[in-house]
Amino acid sequence: MEFVDYVVAYWLVIKYLVFFAAIIILLSSIDDFFIDCYYWVRRIWRRFTVYKKHKPFNVNELYKYKEKPIAIMVPAWQEKGVIADMAALAASSFEYYNYHIFIGTYPNDPETQHDVDMVVEHYRNVHKVITRTPGPTNKSDCLNHIIEDIFLFEKEHNIEFEGFVLHDAEDLIHPLELKLFNHLIGKNDLIQIPVFPFEREWYDFTTGHYVDEFAENHGKDLIVRESILGFVPSAGVGTALSRKAIDKLKEIHNGDVFLIDTLTEDYNLGYELFHEDMKLIFVRIPAELEYTTRNSYGKEKNRKKQVLISVREFFPSTFRQAVRQKARWITGIALQGWQQLGWSNSVKTNYILYRDRKAILTNLANVLAYILVINILGMTLYTKITQDIWWFPPIIEKGDLLWYLLIINAFFFLNRIIQRMYFTHEVYGIKGALLSIPRIIWGNFINFFAMFKALAQFFKLKKEGKQIPWDKTTHDFPLRRKFHKKLGDILLEEKLIDQATLEQALEKQRSKQKALGRLLLEENIISETDLAKAMSIQSNLKYIHGISQDEVDIETMNKVDHYSLLENDIIILKTVDHVQPIISSGQVVDVVVDECKRKLSDRTELYITNESTIITIQKKVLFHDLSETEFSQLRSVLKKKMIPRGMVDEILEYRTQNNQDFITSCQHFGFLPDDQLTRIDA
C-alpha cells in the first residue's frame, strides 16, 4: 500500500468516528435537554401554584422542635491537620445541642488519633473510635466500626439516636444542618442537602469544574430525579439516615450497615433504601446570612443574603487527584452499580440508572469530538496550503445527515453552556458563570482519563477479588483552630495533676460527657486559674490575670454583636501602644475573632483569662439591665444554641414591654420546648 492508501483509510476511520461521536452526544444531549425542560416547567408551575399557597419556610421555626438525639459519623484515615479543625469547628458552631460526633480512626494512624484526642478533651460530645483492623481498609469498613461503637454507646448511656449523619473529615458543616435534619428525620428515611465546593484561584480549572458540576447537579438534577422517581442518592456527606433506614440496611447486609465491596457505598445505600420503598428527599432550604462589607468610600455596611443550608468543602486542585476521585465515582456508580444493582422492571428507574451509567460512553465521545475537530481542522488547513495532494471528499457536506446531526448538537451544546452558567451563577456569581464555559472542556478531559482509569480499576478488582482499598484524596480545611497539645499532657507537665488522676478523669469524662477541663474544675482537682493558664499554653496565647472594668473598651464592645461576645466569652480591652487586646476564656472560632477585628482600627492580639472574670465584666458592661438569673439564662441558651441569635433583641423587647421574665418571653415566640428547659442550667 502507498502512503495515500493509508491516508484514505485514516480519513474513512475519521468519518465513522465523527458519526459515532455525534450520535452518542446527540442521545446524551436529548436526555439532558429533557431534564432541563422538566426542571423549568416544574419550577414555573410551582411558582404559580405551590408558592402562591405556601409561604417560604422560615428557619427560625427549626428552633421550636424538640431535639432528637443525632449521631454524626466521620471516617478518618491520615487526616492529621484536618480532622481536629473540622470537628472543633462543628462542635463549637452547631445550632444544636443533642448530638454526638463519632470519628473513626485506625490503630496504625497515631497522628490522626492524637488530633482527635485533643478535640475529645475539649468537647463533651466528640468521641474517638478505633477500628479493630489496621488501615487503610475502606470507607465502608470504617463506617461499620463507627456504627458498632455508636450502638455500644447507646447501651452504656441509655440513649437511642434517631438520626445518623454522614460527613467527611474536610467538611465545613452549616450551623443549622442538624436543626434541619431534626425537623425532617422520622418522616423521611434519607435526607440529602446540597454540597458545594469552595472556590480556589480563578485559573484553577480543576477545582472549578467541580464547582460548576455540583452547582448544576445540586441545583437542578437531583430536584428532577426526586420528582420523577423518588430515588435520591446520598452524596456521602450532608446525608441523614433515619433509625429505620439504619436497621433496614443492617438487615439487608446481614449485620453490616454499609456495603464494603463498593467504592461508592453512599450511592448504593440510596438505591437500596429506595428499593425498600423508603422516603428519600433532597432539601434546599435557604437561611439568612448577615455579613459586613465596605463601600467605595471604605465605610462599613451590614448586609443580608439568603444562603442554602449546605455542606462546603475543598475538592482536588490537581489533575491527577481529580482523575483519581472521578475514577472512583465512575467505578462505584457506573460499573459496580451496573454489576451489583443491575436493571429494574420500571422504565422510570431504568431511565435514572441509565443517566448514572451513560458516562462510560459520553466521557469518551466528548473528548473524541475534540480530537476529531482538531484532525479535521488540521486536514483542512493542509489542503489549503498544499497543492500537491490527492483530493478527498469532505467529511461533512452541507445538507447530509452528519451536517444536520452537528447542527442539532451545536444547539444542545449552546443550551448546555447556558444551563451551566445559570446554575453556577446562582451559587458563585457572575465570575463563576463566565469561567464555567472553558471549564466545561477541561472537565471533559478529566472525565475522559477518569473513565479509562475506572475501567482498569474495575477489571483489576474483579480479577483479584480483594477488598477494595480506601483510595482517598488529600484534604484541606478552610479554618484553623490553634490546638498544639492535649490539655491533659499540659496539666501533667505543669504538675497540676498526676497520671493516675488524669486517667481517672478521662474515664469519668467518657461516662459524664463533659470537657476534661470542666470536669476537673467541677471536682475541685484544679482551680479556674490553673485551667485558664493550661488552656493558654494549649492555644499558645498569653494569660492575663486580674482585669478590671476600667480596662474594658466599652465603646468598641458596643460595636460588636453583644450576643456573639456572650456566646464566645469575649471582652475587648482598651488599646495599649496601638495594640487592642481581645480576651477570651479559651479557644475561639476564627470567624468570631475576625468579626471583632473588623470593628477595630488598631492591631489586635488574643489573650486568655478566667471565665468568671469575663462573665462578671460582660454582665456589668453589656447586660446590666438583666437580673443575674436572666443573664445566666441568656448566656446558657446562646451557648447551647436554643434560640436564633437574630431573635434575641425581639425577645428582650417583648420582655420589657410586657414585664415578663426571659424564659416566658422566649416561649411566647415558640422557643424553648420542654427538653431544652431542663438543659438551661445543666
C-alpha positions as CSV (number, residue, x, y, z in Angstrom):
1,M,0.0,0.0,0.0
2,E,1.1,3.5,-0.8
3,F,1.1,6.4,1.6
4,V,-2.1,7.8,0.0
5,D,-3.9,4.5,0.8
6,Y,-3.1,4.9,4.5
7,V,-4.4,8.4,4.3
8,V,-7.6,7.2,2.6
9,A,-8.1,4.6,5.3
10,Y,-7.4,7.1,8.0
11,W,-9.9,9.6,6.5
12,L,-12.6,6.9,6.4
13,V,-12.0,6.0,10.1
14,I,-12.3,9.7,11.0
15,K,-15.6,9.9,9.2
16,Y,-17.1,6.9,11.0
17,L,-15.7,8.2,14.3
18,V,-17.4,11.5,13.7
19,F,-20.7,9.7,13.2
20,F,-20.2,7.7,16.3
21,A,-19.3,10.7,18.5
22,A,-22.2,12.7,17.0
23,I,-24.8,10.0,17.7
24,I,-23.6,9.4,21.3
25,I,-23.5,13.1,22.0
26,L,-27.0,13.5,20.5
27,L,-28.5,10.8,22.6
28,S,-26.9,12.2,25.7
29,S,-28.0,15.7,24.8
30,I,-31.6,14.7,24.3
31,D,-31.6,13.1,27.7
32,D,-30.1,16.3,29.3
33,F,-32.5,18.5,27.4
34,F,-35.4,16.6,28.8
35,I,-34.1,17.1,32.3
36,D,-33.7,20.8,31.6
37,C,-37.3,21.1,30.3
38,Y,-38.7,19.1,33.1
39,Y,-36.9,21.3,35.7
40,W,-38.1,24.6,34.2
41,V,-41.7,23.6,33.6
42,R,-41.9,22.2,37.1
43,R,-40.3,25.4,38.6
44,I,-42.7,27.7,36.7
45,W,-45.7,25.6,37.6
46,R,-44.8,25.6,41.3
47,R,-44.2,29.3,41.3
48,F,-47.8,30.0,40.2
49,T,-49.4,27.2,42.3
50,V,-47.4,25.9,45.3
51,Y,-45.7,29.1,46.2
52,K,-48.9,31.1,45.9
53,K,-50.5,29.0,48.7
54,H,-47.5,28.4,51.0
55,K,-45.1,31.0,52.4
56,P,-41.3,30.3,52.2
57,F,-40.1,28.2,55.2
58,N,-38.6,30.4,58.0
59,V,-35.6,28.7,59.5
60,N,-36.4,30.2,62.9
61,E,-39.1,27.5,63.0
62,L,-36.4,24.9,63.3
63,Y,-35.6,26.1,66.9
64,K,-39.1,25.2,68.1
65,Y,-38.9,21.4,67.8
66,K,-37.7,19.0,70.4
67,E,-34.1,18.0,69.7
68,K,-33.8,14.3,68.7
69,P,-30.5,12.6,69.5
70,I,-28.4,12.6,66.4
71,A,-25.1,10.8,65.7
72,I,-22.6,12.2,63.2
73,M,-20.2,9.6,61.7
74,V,-16.8,10.8,60.3
75,P,-14.3,8.2,58.9
76,A,-10.7,9.4,59.1
77,W,-7.6,7.9,57.6
78,Q,-4.4,10.0,57.6
79,E,-6.3,13.2,58.4
80,K,-3.7,14.9,60.6
81,G,-4.0,18.7,60.4
82,V,-7.6,18.5,59.1
83,I,-9.8,16.4,61.4
84,A,-9.2,18.4,64.6
85,D,-10.1,21.6,62.8
86,M,-13.2,20.1,61.3
87,A,-14.5,18.5,64.5
88,A,-13.7,21.5,66.7
89,L,-15.4,24.0,64.4
90,A,-18.5,21.7,64.1
91,A,-18.8,21.2,67.8
92,S,-18.4,24.9,68.6
93,S,-20.8,26.2,65.8
94,F,-23.7,23.8,65.6
95,E,-27.1,25.5,66.4
96,Y,-27.9,22.2,68.1
97,Y,-27.1,20.5,71.4
98,N,-28.4,17.0,71.4
99,Y,-25.8,15.4,69.1
100,H,-22.6,13.4,69.3
101,I,-19.7,13.2,66.8
102,F,-18.0,9.8,66.3
103,I,-14.7,9.9,64.5
104,G,-13.4,6.6,63.1
105,T,-9.6,6.2,63.3
106,Y,-7.2,3.3,62.7
107,P,-4.7,1.7,65.2
108,N,-1.8,2.3,62.8
109,D,-2.6,6.1,62.4
110,P,-1.4,7.6,65.7
111,E,-1.2,11.2,64.3
112,T,-4.9,11.3,63.4
113,Q,-5.7,9.8,66.7
114,H,-3.7,12.5,68.5
115,D,-5.6,15.2,66.7
116,V,-8.9,13.6,67.6
117,D,-7.8,13.2,71.3
118,M,-7.2,17.0,71.6
119,V,-10.8,17.7,70.4
120,V,-12.3,14.9,72.6
121,E,-10.7,16.5,75.6
122,H,-12.2,19.9,74.9
123,Y,-15.8,19.0,73.7
124,R,-18.2,16.8,75.6
125,N,-19.8,15.2,72.6
126,V,-16.9,14.3,70.4
127,H,-15.8,10.6,70.6
128,K,-12.9,8.7,69.1
129,V,-13.5,5.2,67.6
130,I,-10.5,2.9,66.9
131,T,-11.1,0.2,64.3
132,R,-10.1,-3.4,65.1
133,T,-8.1,-3.7,61.8
134,P,-5.2,-1.5,60.7
135,G,-5.8,0.9,57.9
136,P,-6.5,1.6,55.3
137,T,-9.4,-0.8,54.8
138,N,-12.1,1.3,53.1
139,K,-14.6,3.9,54.0
140,S,-17.4,1.5,54.4
141,D,-15.4,-0.7,56.8
142,C,-14.5,2.3,58.9
143,L,-18.2,3.4,59.0
144,N,-19.2,-0.1,60.1
145,H,-16.8,0.2,63.0
146,I,-18.2,3.6,63.9
147,I,-21.8,2.3,63.9
148,E,-20.8,-0.6,66.1
149,D,-19.3,1.9,68.6
150,I,-22.5,4.0,68.4
151,F,-24.6,1.0,69.3
152,L,-22.4,0.3,72.3
153,F,-22.5,4.0,73.3
154,E,-26.3,3.8,73.2
155,K,-26.3,0.9,75.6
156,E,-23.8,2.5,78.0
157,H,-25.6,5.8,78.2
158,N,-29.3,4.7,77.8
159,I,-29.8,6.7,74.7
160,E,-31.2,5.9,71.2
161,F,-30.2,8.0,68.3
162,E,-33.0,8.8,65.9
163,G,-30.7,10.3,63.1
164,F,-27.4,9.2,61.7
165,V,-25.5,11.8,59.7
166,L,-22.6,11.1,57.2
167,H,-19.7,13.5,56.9
168,D,-16.1,13.5,55.8
169,A,-13.1,15.0,57.6
170,E,-12.8,18.0,55.3
171,D,-16.5,19.1,55.5
172,L,-17.4,22.6,56.6
173,I,-20.9,21.9,58.1
174,H,-23.6,24.6,58.2
175,P,-24.6,25.5,61.8
176,L,-28.3,24.8,61.0
177,E,-27.8,21.4,59.4
178,L,-28.8,19.4,62.4
179,K,-31.8,21.6,63.1
180,L,-33.0,20.9,59.6
181,F,-32.4,17.1,59.9
182,N,-34.1,17.1,63.3
183,H,-37.2,18.6,61.7
184,L,-37.3,16.1,58.8
185,I,-36.0,12.9,60.2
186,G,-38.6,10.3,61.1
187,K,-41.0,11.5,58.4
188,N,-38.1,10.8,55.9
189,D,-35.5,8.0,55.9
190,L,-32.8,9.6,53.8
191,I,-32.3,13.4,53.7
192,Q,-29.7,14.9,51.4
193,I,-28.7,18.6,51.4
194,P,-26.6,20.3,48.7
195,V,-22.9,20.0,48.6
196,F,-20.9,23.0,47.1
197,P,-17.1,23.0,46.6
198,F,-15.1,26.0,47.8
199,E,-13.6,28.1,45.0
200,R,-9.9,28.5,44.7
201,E,-8.0,30.8,42.3
202,W,-9.8,31.7,39.0
203,Y,-7.2,29.9,36.9
204,D,-7.7,26.6,38.9
205,F,-9.9,24.9,36.3
206,T,-9.6,21.5,38.0
207,T,-11.3,22.7,41.2
208,G,-13.5,25.0,39.1
209,H,-15.1,22.2,37.1
210,Y,-16.3,20.6,40.4
211,V,-17.8,24.0,41.3
212,D,-19.8,24.0,38.1
213,E,-20.9,20.4,38.1
214,F,-22.1,20.4,41.7
215,A,-23.9,23.8,41.2
216,E,-25.9,22.3,38.4
217,N,-26.3,18.8,39.8
218,H,-27.5,20.0,43.2
219,G,-29.4,22.9,41.8
220,K,-31.4,21.0,39.1
221,D,-30.6,17.3,38.5
222,L,-31.3,16.0,42.0
223,I,-34.5,18.0,42.2
224,V,-35.7,16.4,38.9
225,R,-34.5,13.0,39.9
226,E,-36.5,13.2,43.2
227,S,-39.6,14.5,41.4
228,I,-39.5,11.8,38.7
229,L,-38.7,8.8,40.8
230,G,-38.0,9.5,44.4
231,F,-34.5,8.0,44.2
232,V,-32.1,10.4,45.8
233,P,-28.5,9.1,46.0
234,S,-26.5,10.0,49.0
235,A,-23.5,12.3,48.3
236,G,-21.7,10.6,51.2
237,V,-21.7,13.9,53.1
238,G,-24.6,16.0,54.3
239,T,-26.7,12.9,54.4
240,A,-29.0,12.0,57.3
241,L,-30.4,8.5,57.8
242,S,-33.3,7.5,60.0
243,R,-33.1,4.8,62.6
244,K,-35.5,2.8,60.4
245,A,-33.1,3.1,57.4
246,I,-30.1,2.0,59.5
247,D,-32.0,-1.0,60.8
248,K,-33.1,-1.9,57.2
249,L,-29.5,-1.6,55.8
250,K,-28.3,-3.8,58.7
251,E,-30.9,-6.4,57.8
252,I,-30.1,-6.3,54.0
253,H,-26.3,-6.7,54.6
254,N,-26.5,-9.4,57.2
255,G,-25.3,-7.4,60.1
256,D,-23.2,-4.7,58.4
257,V,-24.8,-1.4,57.8
258,F,-22.5,-0.3,54.9
259,L,-21.6,-2.4,51.9
260,I,-17.8,-3.0,51.9
261,D,-17.3,-4.3,48.4
262,T,-18.0,-1.0,46.6
263,L,-16.2,2.3,46.2
264,T,-19.5,4.3,46.5
265,E,-21.3,2.9,49.5
266,D,-23.3,6.2,49.6
267,Y,-24.8,5.7,46.2
268,N,-25.7,2.0,46.9
269,L,-27.4,2.7,50.2
270,G,-29.6,5.3,48.5
271,Y,-30.7,2.8,45.9
272,E,-31.3,0.0,48.4
273,L,-33.5,2.3,50.6
274,F,-35.4,3.4,47.5
275,H,-35.9,-0.3,46.5
276,E,-37.3,-0.9,50.0
277,D,-39.9,1.8,49.5
278,M,-38.4,4.2,52.0
279,K,-38.8,8.0,51.8
280,L,-35.8,9.8,50.2
281,I,-35.7,13.6,49.8
282,F,-33.3,16.3,48.6
283,V,-33.7,19.5,50.6
284,R,-32.8,23.1,49.6
285,I,-33.6,25.4,52.4
286,P,-32.1,29.0,52.5
287,A,-31.0,30.7,55.7
288,E,-30.4,34.4,56.1
289,L,-26.7,35.3,56.4
290,E,-25.6,38.6,57.8
291,Y,-22.2,39.9,56.7
292,T,-20.2,43.1,56.7
293,T,-18.8,44.8,53.6
294,R,-17.3,48.2,52.7
295,N,-18.5,50.6,50.1
296,S,-16.2,52.5,47.7
297,Y,-15.5,55.1,50.4
298,G,-14.3,52.5,52.9
299,K,-17.4,52.8,55.1
300,E,-18.7,49.5,56.6
301,K,-22.2,48.3,55.7
302,N,-24.2,45.4,57.2
303,R,-25.9,43.3,54.5
304,K,-28.0,40.2,54.4
305,K,-28.4,37.4,51.8
306,Q,-30.0,34.1,51.5
307,V,-27.6,31.1,51.6
308,L,-28.6,27.5,51.3
309,I,-28.1,25.1,54.2
310,S,-25.4,23.0,52.6
311,V,-22.0,21.4,53.0
312,R,-18.9,23.1,51.8
313,E,-15.5,21.5,51.2
314,F,-12.4,21.8,49.1
315,F,-12.2,19.5,46.1
316,P,-8.9,18.3,44.4
317,S,-6.9,21.0,42.7
318,T,-4.6,18.8,40.7
319,F,-5.4,16.9,37.5
320,R,-4.1,13.6,38.9
321,Q,-6.1,13.9,42.1
322,A,-9.3,14.8,40.2
323,V,-8.8,11.8,37.9
324,R,-8.4,9.5,40.8
325,Q,-11.5,10.8,42.5
326,K,-13.7,10.8,39.4
327,A,-12.4,7.3,38.6
328,R,-13.6,6.1,42.0
329,W,-17.0,7.6,41.3
330,I,-17.3,6.0,37.9
331,T,-16.1,2.7,39.2
332,G,-18.6,2.6,42.0
333,I,-21.7,4.2,40.4
334,A,-21.5,3.2,36.7
335,L,-19.5,-0.1,36.7
336,Q,-20.0,-1.7,40.1
337,G,-23.5,-0.2,40.3
338,W,-24.3,-1.9,37.0
339,Q,-22.8,-5.2,38.2
340,Q,-24.4,-5.2,41.7
341,L,-27.7,-3.4,41.2
342,G,-28.4,-4.4,37.6
343,W,-31.6,-3.0,36.0
344,S,-35.2,-2.8,37.1
345,N,-38.6,-3.7,35.7
346,S,-39.5,0.0,35.9
347,V,-39.0,2.3,32.9
348,K,-38.5,5.3,35.2
349,T,-36.0,3.6,37.4
350,N,-34.0,2.3,34.4
351,Y,-34.0,5.8,32.9
352,I,-32.4,7.2,36.1
353,L,-29.9,4.3,36.2
354,Y,-29.1,5.0,32.5
355,R,-28.3,8.6,33.4
356,D,-25.9,7.4,36.1
357,R,-24.2,4.9,33.8
358,K,-24.1,6.7,30.5
359,A,-20.8,8.4,31.5
360,I,-19.0,5.3,30.3
361,L,-19.8,6.3,26.7
362,T,-20.3,10.1,26.9
363,N,-16.9,10.7,28.5
364,L,-15.3,9.0,25.6
365,A,-17.5,10.7,22.9
366,N,-17.0,14.2,24.3
367,V,-13.2,14.1,24.2
368,L,-13.2,12.1,20.9
369,A,-15.2,15.0,19.4
370,Y,-12.5,17.5,20.4
371,I,-9.8,15.2,18.9
372,L,-11.8,14.8,15.7
373,V,-12.3,18.6,15.3
374,I,-8.5,19.1,15.6
375,N,-8.0,16.4,13.0
376,I,-10.5,17.9,10.5
377,L,-9.2,21.4,11.0
378,G,-5.6,20.1,10.5
379,M,-6.5,18.3,7.3
380,T,-8.5,21.3,6.0
381,L,-5.6,23.6,6.7
382,Y,-3.2,21.2,5.0
383,T,-5.3,21.2,1.8
384,K,-5.4,25.0,1.8
385,I,-1.6,25.4,1.9
386,T,-0.6,22.4,-0.3
387,Q,-1.4,21.9,-3.9
388,D,0.4,18.6,-4.5
389,I,-2.1,16.3,-2.8
390,W,-4.8,13.9,-3.7
391,W,-8.4,15.2,-3.5
392,F,-10.5,13.8,-0.7
393,P,-14.3,14.4,-0.4
394,P,-15.2,16.5,2.7
395,I,-16.3,14.6,5.8
396,I,-19.2,17.0,6.3
397,E,-21.2,18.2,3.4
398,K,-24.0,20.7,3.8
399,G,-27.4,19.0,3.7
400,D,-26.3,15.5,4.5
401,L,-27.2,13.5,7.7
402,L,-24.0,14.3,9.5
403,W,-24.5,18.0,8.8
404,Y,-27.9,18.1,10.5
405,L,-26.6,16.0,13.4
406,L,-23.8,18.5,14.1
407,I,-26.3,21.4,13.8
408,I,-28.6,19.8,16.4
409,N,-25.6,19.0,18.6
410,A,-24.4,22.6,18.4
411,F,-27.8,23.8,19.6
412,F,-27.7,21.3,22.5
413,F,-24.1,22.4,23.4
414,L,-25.2,26.1,23.5
415,N,-28.1,25.1,25.8
416,R,-25.6,23.2,28.0
417,I,-23.4,26.3,28.3
418,I,-26.4,28.4,29.2
419,Q,-27.7,25.9,31.8
420,R,-24.3,25.5,33.4
421,M,-23.7,29.3,33.5
422,Y,-27.1,29.9,35.1
423,F,-26.7,27.4,37.9
424,T,-23.1,28.3,38.6
425,H,-24.2,31.9,38.8
426,E,-26.8,31.0,41.4
427,V,-24.2,29.9,43.8
428,Y,-20.9,31.5,42.8
429,G,-21.9,34.7,41.0
430,I,-21.1,36.2,37.6
431,K,-17.4,35.4,37.8
432,G,-18.1,31.7,38.3
433,A,-20.7,31.7,35.5
434,L,-18.2,33.1,32.9
435,L,-15.4,30.8,34.0
436,S,-17.8,27.8,33.7
437,I,-17.6,28.0,29.9
438,P,-13.9,27.0,29.4
439,R,-14.1,24.7,32.4
440,I,-16.7,22.5,30.6
441,I,-13.9,21.5,28.2
442,W,-11.3,20.9,30.9
443,G,-13.9,18.9,32.9
444,N,-14.5,16.7,29.9
445,F,-10.8,15.8,29.7
446,I,-10.7,15.0,33.4
447,N,-13.7,12.7,32.9
448,F,-12.1,11.1,29.9
449,F,-9.0,10.0,31.7
450,A,-11.0,9.1,34.8
451,M,-13.1,6.7,32.7
452,F,-10.1,4.7,31.5
453,K,-8.7,4.6,35.0
454,A,-12.1,3.4,36.2
455,L,-12.2,0.6,33.7
456,A,-8.7,-0.5,34.6
457,Q,-9.5,-0.3,38.3
458,F,-12.8,-2.2,37.9
459,F,-11.4,-5.2,36.0
460,K,-8.4,-5.4,38.3
461,L,-10.6,-5.6,41.3
462,K,-12.9,-8.1,39.6
463,K,-9.9,-10.3,38.7
464,E,-8.2,-10.2,42.1
465,G,-11.4,-10.3,44.1
466,K,-9.8,-8.4,47.0
467,Q,-11.5,-5.9,49.4
468,I,-11.5,-2.5,47.8
469,P,-8.9,-0.2,49.5
470,W,-9.6,3.3,50.6
471,D,-8.4,5.4,47.6
472,K,-8.8,8.7,49.2
473,T,-7.6,12.2,48.2
474,T,-5.6,14.7,50.2
475,H,-7.9,17.1,52.1
476,D,-7.7,20.8,53.1
477,F,-9.8,22.7,55.6
478,P,-10.5,26.4,55.3
479,L,-10.2,27.3,59.0
480,R,-7.6,26.6,61.7
481,R,-8.0,26.0,65.4
482,K,-4.9,26.5,67.4
483,F,-4.6,23.2,69.2
484,H,-0.9,22.3,69.9
485,K,-1.1,19.8,72.8
486,K,-3.6,17.8,74.6
487,L,-4.8,19.6,77.7
488,G,-4.2,16.5,79.9
489,D,-0.5,16.4,78.8
490,I,-0.1,20.1,79.7
491,L,-1.6,19.6,83.2
492,L,0.8,16.8,83.7
493,E,3.8,18.9,82.6
494,E,2.7,21.7,84.9
495,K,2.4,19.2,87.7
496,L,-1.2,20.3,88.4
497,I,-2.3,16.6,88.3
498,D,-0.7,13.2,88.3
499,Q,-1.1,10.4,85.8
500,A,-3.5,8.4,88.0
501,T,-5.7,11.5,88.4
502,L,-5.7,12.1,84.7
503,E,-6.7,8.5,83.8
504,Q,-9.5,8.6,86.4
505,A,-10.7,11.9,85.0
506,L,-10.6,10.6,81.4
507,E,-12.6,7.5,82.5
508,K,-15.2,9.8,84.1
509,Q,-15.3,12.0,81.1
510,R,-16.5,9.2,78.9
511,S,-19.4,8.5,81.2
512,K,-20.3,12.1,82.1
513,Q,-19.7,13.5,78.6
514,K,-18.0,16.7,79.8
515,A,-15.0,18.5,78.6
516,L,-11.9,17.4,80.6
517,G,-11.1,20.9,81.9
518,R,-14.7,21.5,83.1
519,L,-14.8,18.1,84.8
520,L,-11.5,18.7,86.7
521,L,-12.8,22.1,87.7
522,E,-16.1,20.9,89.0
523,E,-14.4,18.2,91.1
524,N,-12.0,20.8,92.6
525,I,-9.0,19.0,91.2
526,I,-7.7,22.2,89.6
527,S,-8.6,25.8,90.1
528,E,-10.1,28.1,87.4
529,T,-6.8,29.9,87.1
530,D,-4.9,26.6,86.6
531,L,-7.3,25.7,83.8
532,A,-7.1,29.1,82.1
533,K,-3.3,29.0,82.2
534,A,-3.2,25.5,80.8
535,M,-5.5,26.5,78.0
536,S,-3.3,29.5,77.3
537,I,-0.4,27.1,76.8
538,Q,-2.6,24.8,74.6
539,S,-3.6,27.8,72.4
540,N,-0.2,29.4,72.5
541,L,-1.8,32.6,73.9
542,K,-0.7,34.8,76.8
543,Y,-2.7,34.5,80.1
544,I,-3.9,37.8,81.8
545,H,-5.0,37.9,85.4
546,G,-7.0,40.5,87.3
547,I,-8.7,42.5,84.6
548,S,-10.7,45.5,86.0
549,Q,-13.7,47.1,84.4
550,D,-11.8,50.3,83.8
551,E,-9.5,48.5,81.3
552,V,-12.5,47.5,79.2
553,D,-13.1,49.3,75.9
554,I,-16.9,49.7,76.3
555,E,-17.3,51.8,73.2
556,T,-15.7,49.2,71.0
557,M,-17.6,46.3,72.6
558,N,-20.8,48.1,71.8
559,K,-19.8,48.0,68.1
560,V,-19.6,44.2,68.1
561,D,-22.6,41.8,68.3
562,H,-23.2,41.5,72.1
563,Y,-24.7,38.1,71.7
564,S,-21.6,36.8,69.8
565,L,-19.4,38.2,72.6
566,L,-21.6,36.5,75.2
567,E,-21.7,33.1,73.4
568,N,-18.0,33.0,72.9
569,D,-16.8,34.5,76.2
570,I,-15.1,37.6,74.7
571,I,-14.3,41.0,76.1
572,I,-12.2,43.8,74.4
573,L,-9.8,45.9,76.3
574,K,-8.6,49.5,75.6
575,T,-5.7,50.0,73.2
576,V,-2.2,50.0,74.7
577,D,0.7,51.0,72.4
578,H,-1.6,50.7,69.4
579,V,-2.5,47.1,70.3
580,Q,-6.0,46.2,71.3
581,P,-6.3,43.1,73.4
582,I,-9.2,40.6,72.7
583,I,-9.7,38.4,75.7
584,S,-11.4,35.0,75.8
585,S,-11.7,32.1,78.2
586,G,-10.5,29.5,75.7
587,Q,-10.4,28.5,72.1
588,V,-12.3,31.0,69.9
589,V,-13.5,30.3,66.4
590,D,-11.5,32.3,63.8
591,V,-14.6,33.8,62.2
592,V,-15.7,35.3,65.6
593,V,-12.2,36.8,66.1
594,D,-12.4,38.2,62.5
595,E,-15.8,39.8,63.3
596,C,-14.2,41.6,66.2
597,K,-11.1,42.7,64.2
598,R,-13.2,44.3,61.5
599,K,-14.6,46.7,64.1
600,L,-11.1,47.7,65.4
601,S,-8.7,50.2,63.9
602,D,-5.6,49.1,65.7
603,R,-3.6,45.9,65.7
604,T,-5.1,43.2,67.8
605,E,-3.7,40.4,70.0
606,L,-5.5,37.5,71.6
607,Y,-5.3,36.6,75.3
608,I,-6.9,34.2,77.8
609,T,-8.2,34.9,81.2
610,N,-10.6,33.3,83.8
611,E,-14.1,32.6,82.6
612,S,-15.6,34.1,85.8
613,T,-13.8,37.4,85.1
614,I,-15.3,37.6,81.6
615,I,-18.8,36.7,82.9
616,T,-18.6,39.4,85.5
617,I,-17.5,42.1,83.1
618,Q,-20.0,41.2,80.4
619,K,-22.8,41.4,82.9
620,K,-21.8,44.8,84.1
621,V,-20.9,46.3,80.7
622,L,-23.3,44.7,78.2
623,F,-26.3,43.3,80.2
624,H,-26.6,45.4,83.3
625,D,-30.4,45.6,82.8
626,L,-30.8,41.9,83.2
627,S,-31.0,40.2,86.6
628,E,-28.3,37.7,87.5
629,T,-30.7,34.8,86.8
630,E,-31.8,36.1,83.4
631,F,-28.3,36.9,82.4
632,S,-27.3,33.3,83.2
633,Q,-30.3,32.0,81.3
634,L,-29.5,34.1,78.2
635,R,-25.9,33.0,78.3
636,S,-26.9,29.4,78.6
637,V,-29.5,29.4,75.7
638,L,-27.0,31.2,73.4
639,K,-24.1,28.8,74.2
640,K,-26.4,25.8,73.8
641,K,-27.9,27.2,70.5
642,M,-31.5,27.1,71.8
643,I,-32.8,30.3,70.1
644,P,-31.8,32.1,66.9
645,R,-29.5,34.9,67.8
646,G,-31.3,37.2,65.4
647,M,-34.5,36.9,67.6
648,V,-32.8,37.9,70.9
649,D,-33.5,41.6,70.6
650,E,-37.1,41.0,69.8
651,I,-37.4,38.6,72.8
652,L,-35.8,41.1,75.2
653,E,-38.0,43.9,73.9
654,Y,-41.1,41.8,74.4
655,R,-39.8,41.0,78.0
656,T,-39.5,44.7,78.8
657,Q,-42.8,45.8,77.2
658,N,-44.9,43.1,78.8
659,N,-43.0,42.8,82.1
660,Q,-42.3,39.1,81.6
661,D,-39.3,37.0,82.6
662,F,-36.8,35.9,80.0
663,I,-38.0,32.2,79.8
664,T,-41.6,33.2,79.4
665,S,-40.7,35.7,76.7
666,C,-38.8,33.0,74.7
667,Q,-41.7,30.7,74.9
668,H,-44.1,33.4,73.7
669,F,-42.3,33.1,70.3
670,G,-42.5,29.3,70.4
671,F,-38.9,28.7,71.6
672,L,-37.6,26.5,74.5
673,P,-39.6,23.3,74.3
674,D,-39.6,21.2,77.4
675,D,-36.5,19.2,76.6
676,Q,-34.5,22.4,76.4
677,L,-35.7,23.9,79.6
678,T,-34.1,21.1,81.6
679,R,-30.7,21.9,80.0
680,I,-30.6,25.6,80.6
681,D,-28.8,25.3,84.0
682,A,-27.1,22.0,83.2
